[in-house]
């Protein structure tokens, strides 16, 4: 130090010049940041409209753009249970949205609209949040924003990072994974699918579906970390967890397999999109031996999402007779896997 | 070169905490944070002085309010005072309970004005500008949620602005929250009517309403407040003691396939139609704001009282039109009056249940103090159909008229008036007005008019919309005064674009003909007269400019006459002769008085 006094002095002066203003304007900088964060984030947010329309099962939720071509990340919910999903962008433009795929384990869904050059989040560039960190949420709670009106912004902190186990009750979810619990009220209708960011605008998580603790009846304000959601998105983009529209179906060589071959009778297919519930299980069938029960909801066959009875029959019909079928079932908020051997010609 | 001293210097400069030793854990807080906290405490301390806890005379109900002027006028929600009748009790942070009376009410916008008594100089809020609010701004609400303020110290809740220009549909009542401010500061039952402040402690909104769903009536982080700029628009009308109505354009709009906002239906007798608006025209600007959705138009409409003129821009057959539209009434008069009388319609704030009340205290106000409304309240209340409190109408009517009378000699002149001068565009004019005649000499011809048994519909000269009639009524207001002119009331305040100000307006009926008289809010000069010979037609407008002369003898040196969208004539008087009943001549030219 004593050897280079001039360099040291110069260095210190430069340091003073840079750092001294920072000390006093830390608050001012933080204030300017929030407006920039809001301005940069709102264009990436989406209002989603679909099925529902009853109190407790609203027909709208929130979503965020994660690709410039119009991939929208949101929660997998009853709202998406229709062929007519609409996405309204921050500038008010409406698009028909298609469900590309969904991960029922994480309640994550990916939609696609036909657009280009859209502002979006880069989900590879997300950050974690610390306990006590100040956060901002963007969501269309109560559907307040319509058309080109921006989503609602709330502020708060991360109260705790913990793991959520599968819940039962009115708002079932099989979600079993890490979450951020927040001190701001996010469990409002329309908020699921909203974005959780820090004050600098970095994406931290996605607001989850409305959940209630069945023991103390409190509603949970929470978000799912993007790092975990990213894995689901990658699965969907790589061809897994898709709906049948996007998967090329292989025609079977022999006679088509049906659900009754497996010993399962489904509910009557009377709606445009009848959810694939099991109505009856034949005694002494393979399905009964595996303890598949009435009222089970078939969610996936192998890695393919099954949103309706029609698509179930199509998928089953394309299975080779000699295969083992992995059926994923939703029962009481839990996801269960069964490996069902398809009956051979001889068995029938 | 040793880096340790450098690191130490850096840390000192940035104020970061030095590393503590193992034996103690200390946290030092950034000075900027401490300063921000101290500032916040100071701002809240100042703001709380103006906050009011409002109760009905019997101690029932409860809400909040905020005092806005030192003479005790305070703002609150209509639904807070509706169940109270005309008298309330108000607790303030100084620990005292004050009597208050209703002044005016706006049921649709859910705003009410009350007046407190009992103090010379009430602490009051500074009014802010809600148009400058941004999403993300800090904001705090003060009031009496859950009726917790047993010592009248208001509760403060802090949050951010979550949204601006939000529209809330009427939810079964006539309350329509347009253009409101959305906040995540906790707003709970009892906060209604109370203030929302910005970071500097300026009043930027009145808390009104929340979204409630599965948890019952407690805050879920979504509160809506009425912007203060909207309230200020209505303030003059509220001071007039009326039950104020909101506005409609006289036309409906919808979004077409290309997302343009177009007229889907229009009333032919509306002012918008007379200004040229037609079916399928595209609306682009209204009230100075860009209109891109039907909700945006509803938002702008919601902040104006009926009768105000508001700028509108629209496109018709490829051409842009910019007009001023008079807004029509949203409701029939009976609809609104019934709202005030009906207590059941608006739910009062629920009383705290016995479990939550501290032992030994069942009510916040002891029964002994609650008898009939206090004398001061009763002496400031006058019921009248269509008014929340007619007393204040009389008060403002007298204020405006008496100041006009004392500052302008025109205001008391009876006898004959003779005004002459030149016309813009060339030539001279002479106007002679008596109690039943009006004669206007123009370069090309002379128009005259005589009072028949009734005023009738003479709209002479042609194209003026009734100039002679209007001049006659001008004279009559001056000569007869407000008591004998006919039915004269204080209307409120309204923008006068020709003079670029918000004017005090009197509304007078004489023999079935309606006139608006616009007065300067500072010195009560008469600035304009609008004469409506019948409903649903354009008025004849006379605008007075350039008052000059010796004090107490002001005369307008420029008088412009407009009808429809056209200027009919501009008069530049230079001589005023008045003969009063005792045949004294008052002649401005000769300066003999």
Interface residues (C-beta under 8 A of the other chain):
Chain A: X1 X3 X4 X7 X8 X11 X12 X15 X16 X19 X20 X22 X23 X24 X25 X26 X27 X34 X35 X37 X38 X55 X56 X92 X93 X141 X142 X144 X145 X146 X147 X148 X149 X150 X152 X153 X154 X155 X184 X185 X186 X188 X189 X210 X219
Chain B: X1 X2 X5 X6 X9 X10 X13 X14 X15 X30 X31 X32 X33 X35 X36 X134 X135 X136 X159 X160 X161 X162 X163 X165 X166 X168 X182 X184 X211 X213 X214 X215 X219 X220 X221 X222 X255 X259 X292 X293 X295
